[in-house]
Amino acid sequence: MSTADTNYALVITGGRVIDPDSGLDAVRNLGIDKGRIVAVTDQPIGGKETIDAAGLVVAPGFIDMHHHNAGVPFGEKLALRDGVTTPLELEAGVSPVADWYAALAGKCRSNYGASVGTLPVRERTFNPAYKTVFAGDAVYDLLAAPEQANTTMRWSTQVPTTEQVGQIGGMLDEGLREGALGVGHCTGYMVAGCTTGESMLAQQMAGQYGRAVFIHGRFSSQMPPTSGLLGFLEQMAAQEVYGGGLVLQHMTAQALADTERALELIDAAIDKGISILPEVYPYDYGGTIVGADYLHPDNYGPNMGRDYQDIIETATVTPLTKGRYEELLRTAPTTNVMFYNATEETVLKALSHPSTVLGSDAFPYVTKQDGSPALDWETPFDSVNGHPRGAGAHARFLRLVREKKIDIPLSLAISKMTDKIAVFLEQNGVAQMARKGRIQAGMDADIVLFDPETVTDNATMKDGGLPSTGIPHVVVNGVIVVRDSKTADGVFPGQPVRCDIGAS
């Protein structure tokens, strides 16, 4: 780093700038001022502060639509070390929406945003004692902290009355008027409770407001009659009628061996002008609660091709037995677990597909010492257990591209983490995304610098919180938040990503 009393607040010099949106891939210098990129030039420039980017790729900051740890300082810290400047909670969603945004205002190093979720809305309908969880500077969603939120789990199993469906619709409308980025819809966690009418309602509300639905499909299965494809079709049919966008989050975990056929279907829909986006995480195992519907042995065995030992208790990193699974289901159904789903071959093929984008599905971490939630910014990286995707999904993807296990150009890999996501969200009601996901004059200065030869994930199933390396610098709204691979303390440049309040 060096300083000079010249034109720009920050300059980034001599880096290989890759901007997939414009096709730029060349050595350029960036001038940044007042949180925006002001200049992208091959001419020498100076500023009050300089980052020497020689040998590094300079790319738009990564956007992660699928981040259950976005409201937790420790989760945010791991995301920044992985190059994520805009983690969003869109699958599970939140409710009340206004409370969630208010609780994070002025406290974030990265940008933040959320959908309104049918899961917390259902819980609010069935259980008035439910509350959004505020723990110091952390804000949890319902999947992340079911016990702290006083959830009864009725959201998972209860079928609503006609009157209650009306209440659910009213709360979704409330959340969208409060600026939610769309509707999160986790039918896969409430298979027997959530009606198809509610799935239709979610899409109808999104279409009315010109936004998207972000789904965890109803079925995780590669066998009839409850295939993952059927779960996708449930929401796609409603979308065809009511409009709005649709994101199929971690779609390989639902489609499994039918992923290739699912992508054929999605591409055909895109060719017809339908706004649909398939998302994939770069792992063949996921993370959830042990009480998740799809882990029930009647489904996990015959329909997903797995067994009890393919489920790992996160706190102890120990595979389950039939007895331990049944004990947890009876006494602690919200216990965090990891579980194998799609094969590695399926995941790699899906990530190579031109239509897909990357999402981490980052899930909260627990301390190795006593299993308590890992919340604080200063939590040691090696003191936690949790799915490694919360720490390394984006660096892992870049490493797999470098190793040719995912054989796509680097510019396409970057696009799957930046402008492809920004453009989709912009086209579905999130106006702020017109300024994100791009390295161009006038864009928000959310920028990640990485070494294409060394960038790598270090988090593993046994050490899930080890940060990525080869990403030495990260900038959020013109402020350096990772400098020489060290996160900056005491700076909070993150801004809310939010739709217009009261707009329809």
N, C-alpha and C positions, 0 to 999 in steps of 0.2 A: 504494500500500500504506500502511496505517496500523496501529497496534497499540493495544490497550486491554486492561487487566487485568480481563477479565470471563469469562463462563461457558465459552466454547468455545475450543478450540485454534485453530480456523480458522473464519471465517465468509465466505460468499460472498453479497453483497447486491445486490438490485435487478436481477437478471438474469431473462431469459425462460426459465424452467425448462420443458424439454420432456422428459417421461417417457412414452414410448410405451406402456409396460406398463400404467400406470394411466390413461392418457389426459390427464394433467395438461399443460396448456400455458398458463402464466400467470406473471406476475412474482411471484417468491418469494425468500425469504432462506433460506440453508442454514447450519445449525450442524453442525460436524464435530469429533469428538473420538475419540481412540484409534483412528484409522484408519477409523472408520465415520461415516456420515451419521446424526446424532442428531435433527435437526429440519429440517422443510421447512415454512416458515411465512410468512404475510403480515404478521406482527408484527415490529417492530424487534428486532434482536438484536445482540450485540457479542461480540468475542472477542479473543484475544491477537494474532491476525493477521487482516487483512481484505483480501479482493479485491472491488473495486468492479466489478460485472458489468453496469452500466448499458449498454444497447445491444447486449449480447451474449446469445447463446443458451447456456444451461447444460444440458449433456446428459451422459448416462452416457459414461464413457470407452469408446472404440471397441475392439472385440474383433476380432482378425484371426486366423482359423483357419489361414491359409496364408502362413507367414512363414519363409522359409529363412535369414533374416538375424537371427533372434530371439536367437541366442547370441553375436552379434558387437556390441561396443560401438557402432561407427559405425552399423550398421544399426538398433540400438535407438534411437540418437539421432535418426535420420531419422524413425523411426516415431513417436516422441514428438512431434516437430514437426508430424506429420500427425494428431495426436490419438489415437494408438493407445496404450492403457495396458496391453493384454494381447495381445502377439503370441505366437502358438502355432505350433509346427512339427508339423503334423498330416499333411501329404500324404506327404512322404518318410519322416518319422519318424526315430528314432534307435535305436541298440543298441550297447552295453548301456545301458539306460534309467537305472539307478541312477547310473552314472558321469556321465551328462549332467547330471542334476539336481545331483549333488554338486559338479560343476565350476562351476556358476553360483551356488551358494548364497552369499548376501551380496554379490553383485557387480552386481546388476541394478537399474536405475532403474524398470523396468517389470516387470509380472508375467510369468511364463514357464512354459511347459509343452510337452510333446511326446507323440506317439504312439510305439509301437514299430513300426518300419518293416520291411516284407518285403524292401525293397531292401537295407538294411544287414545284415539277418539272412541273406539269401541270400549276400551277400559273406562274412560270417563263416563260413558253411557251406562255401563253395568255397575260401576263402582265409584260412587261420588267421592270416596276417600282417596282416590288416586291423585298423585301430585307430581309435577315436574321436579326432578331431583337437582338441588343446588348444593354442592359440596365445596365450600370455599370458592375458588375460581372455576370449578368444574361444573358443567351442566351435562347430565346424562340423558340419553334417550331410554325408552322403556326396555328394549332388548338388553341394553348395557347394564341397567341397575333395577331389575324387577323387584327385588326385595326392598331396596331403599325407597322405591316409588309407591310402596304399599299396594302392589298389584295382587289381585286375587287369581290371576291366570284365567279369569272368565272370558277375557278377550279372545282366548284361544279356542274355546269350546262352545260358548253360548250362542244360540241362534236368536237373532233379534226379532222382536215383534214388529208389526207394521209401524206402530208409534215410535219404537226405538230406531227403526231405519230412518224415520223422519228426523229424529234427534241427531243421528250420525250425519245425515246430509247437512243439517244446520251447522254442525261444528266444522265440517269440511269447508262449507261456504265461509264461515267465520275466519278460518285459517287462511284461506285464499285471499280474503279481503285484508287480512293483516300482513300480506306480502309473501306468503309461502311460495316457494319456487315450483310447486306442483303438488301432486298427491302421491304419497308413499303407500304402497299396498302390498302387504306381506301375507298373501293368501296361503303361502306354504307353511306358515306358523299357525294357521287357524283353519285347517282343511275342513273340519267337521262343523265349525261354527259360522264361518263367513259364507253368506249366500252368494250365488251368482248375481243376484240383484244388486248386492253391494258392490261387486266388481263393475257392473254396469254403471252404478251411481258414481263411483270414483272416476270413471272415464267421462261420464256426462259432465261432471263438475269441472274436470280439467279442460274439456272441450269448450265449455261455456266461457272459461277465463283465458282460453288460448294457451294453456300450459300443458305439461306432460304428466303421465302416470309412470311411476318407477316401481316395477313389480319384482317380488320374489314369487315366481310362478307357483301355482297351487300344488303341482306334483313334481317330485324328484323321482323319476322312474323311467326305465327303458322298456317296460313291459305293459301290455294292455291289461286292464282297461284304463288305468290311471297313468298314462305316459306324460312325460314332461311336455311333449308337443301339444297334448290336449290342454294343459294348463296355459300354454302360450296362446292357443287358439281362443280360449275363453276371453282373454283380454283383447286380442286382435279383432275379434268380432265386434265387441263394443266400440273399439276405436274406429272401425269402418263406418259405424253408424253415427257416433257422436263426435268424432274428430279428436283433436288434441294429439300430442306426441305420446310415444311409448318407449320406455327403456326396459329391456329384458336384462335384469342385473344378474351377474354370475351365471349366465345361461347354460354353460357347460355342466354346472352342478345339478341342473334340472333335466336337461336333455340327455346327458351322459352319452351312451353309444349312438343316440339319434341326433347328435350335434350337427353332423354334416347335413342331414335332411332339414333340420331346423334352420340352418343358415341359407339353404336353398329357398325355403319359404320366405325368410326375411328379405333376401335379395329381390325376390319377385315382388314383394310388397313395396320395397324402395323404388323399384322400376316403375311402379304404378303411381308414384308420388306420395306414398304414405310415409309419415314421419316416424320411423322406428329405428332403434339403435340397440344392437346386441353388445353386451359388456361381458368381459372375461377377466378373472384374476389368474396370475401365472403360477398356480399351485394345483396339485391334484388332490388336495385336502382342504377342507374348510374349517370354520369355527362357529360354534353356536352354543345353545343351552341343551342339556341332556334331554329335556322334555320336548324338544322339537318334534313335530308330528312325523317328519320324514325319517327320523331315526328309530321309530317303532319297528321292532323286528319283523312285523308282517310286511313292511315296506322295504326296510334297509337290506334285508336278506334277499328275497326273491326279485324285488324290483330294482335294486341298486347293485346287486351282486356282491354285497359286503356282509361282514359278520361282527360280533361284539368286539373282537380284538382290533377292529378297524376304527373304533372310537377310543380316543385317548383323553383321559381326565387332565385338563390343562394344568391345574395346580400342582400335580405330582408327575405329569408327563408319563402316566401309566396306562397301558391299554386296559379296557374294561373286560370283565367277565360277565356272564349272564347274571350272576348273583349281584355283582356290584352295580350293574345297570339297573336292575330291578330295585335295589336299595335306594339309589339316587333318585330314581323316578318317584319312589314312594315318599322319601324324606326331604329331598332337595332338588326338585325338577329344574331349577334355574342354574344349576352348576355348569360352569363353562367347560366345554369339551371341544376337541378337534376331531375331525372325522374324514376318512378318505371317501372321495366321490368319483368324479370322472378320471379316466386314465391319463397318464402324462402325455401319451401320444395324442389323445383327443384335445387336451388343453393346448398343446403346441400348434396343432393344426388350426384350431380356432383363433389363436393369437395371430397366426399368419394370414388369416382371411382378411381381405381388404375392408370389409364392412365393420369389423369389430373395433371396440375401444377398450382401454384398460381401466379397471377399477380395483381398489385394494380390498374392499370389505373389511377395513381395519376394525378390529374388535378390541375392547378394553383388556388391559393387562392386570394381573394380580401379582402381589409380592411373593417371592419364594419363601420368605420367612413365615408368614402366617396366612397367606391366601387373601389378604385384604386388597381392596382396589388400589391400583397404582395411579395416583392422581397428580402429584406435585411435579412441577417443572424440574426440580432438582433430583428426582428419583434416579438412582444409578442405573445405567443401562443393563448391567449384568445382574440386577437384583430382582428381575421380574420373569414370570412365565406368561406365555400368550402366543397366539398364532403369529408367525414371523411376517405375515403379509402387512401387518400394521407398521412394520419398520423397514421392509425391504422390497415391496412389490415393484416399484418403479425401477430401482437399480437392478433388480433381478431380471426384469424384462429387457433392459438395455444390455445386460450381460448375455442373455440368451440370444439376442440379436447379434452381438459381437461374435459369439461362438457358433453362429449359423444354425443353431437349433431352431431358431425362428428366422427363416431366410427371407427377410424383407429389407429394403433400404432403410438406412438410419432416419432419413427424413420422414418416411411413413411411420416408423416406430414413434418418433416425436409427435407426429400428427395425432396418433391414437391416444396421446396423453394431453393434448393441447387443443388445437383449432377444431378438430372433428367434434370434440365435446362442446367447445365454446359456440360453434355455429349451431349445433343442435339446440342448445339451451336458448340461444338468442332467437332462433326461429320459433321457439315455443315459450315466448313471453318473458324471458329474462333479458331485458334490454342491456343491462350492464355487461353482458358477455360479448357485446360488440367491441369492447375495448380489451378483452382478455384473449389469451391463447395465441398471441401474435407478437412478432418483433417488428414493429412498424412505427413510424412517427405518429404520435397522437394516442398510442395504446398505453394502457396502464403498465407501469414498470414493474411487472411481476416476471422475474427472470431467474433462470437456473443455469449455472455453469458447471459442466462436468467433463471429465477426462474420458473420452470414448475408449481408450485402451485399458483403463483400470477400473472404471465404475463397476461396483459389484455390491451385492447384498451379502450381509454377514449374519443376519438373523437365521436361526434354525429352530426346529421344533423344540429342542432342549434349551436353547438360549434365544428366545423369541424377541428380545428387546435390544439386540446389538444393532447399532445404527449402520446405515449404508456408508460406504467410502467411495472416493473418487468423485464426490460432489462438493468441492471446496467452498463454493460461494452461492448464496441464495439471496435474492432481493425481492422484497414485497413492497409495492407502492413506492418504489424509489429508495427504500431503507434497507441497508444490509442487515439481514437477520441471521445469516450463517456466513462467517468470515474465517477463512482458512480452516474449515471443517469444525469450527466452534460456534455454537449458537450464542447470539448476543443477548445479554440480559438488559432488562429495563427499557426495552423499546416495544411499542405495541402499534405497529402500522396497519394491522389487519382491519379491513373494512367489511361491513355486512354486504353480502350479495342478496338482494331482496327485490321482489317485484313491488310495483307501486302500491302503496297502502290505500285500500278502498277502490282500486281499479277493477273493472270487470270487462 
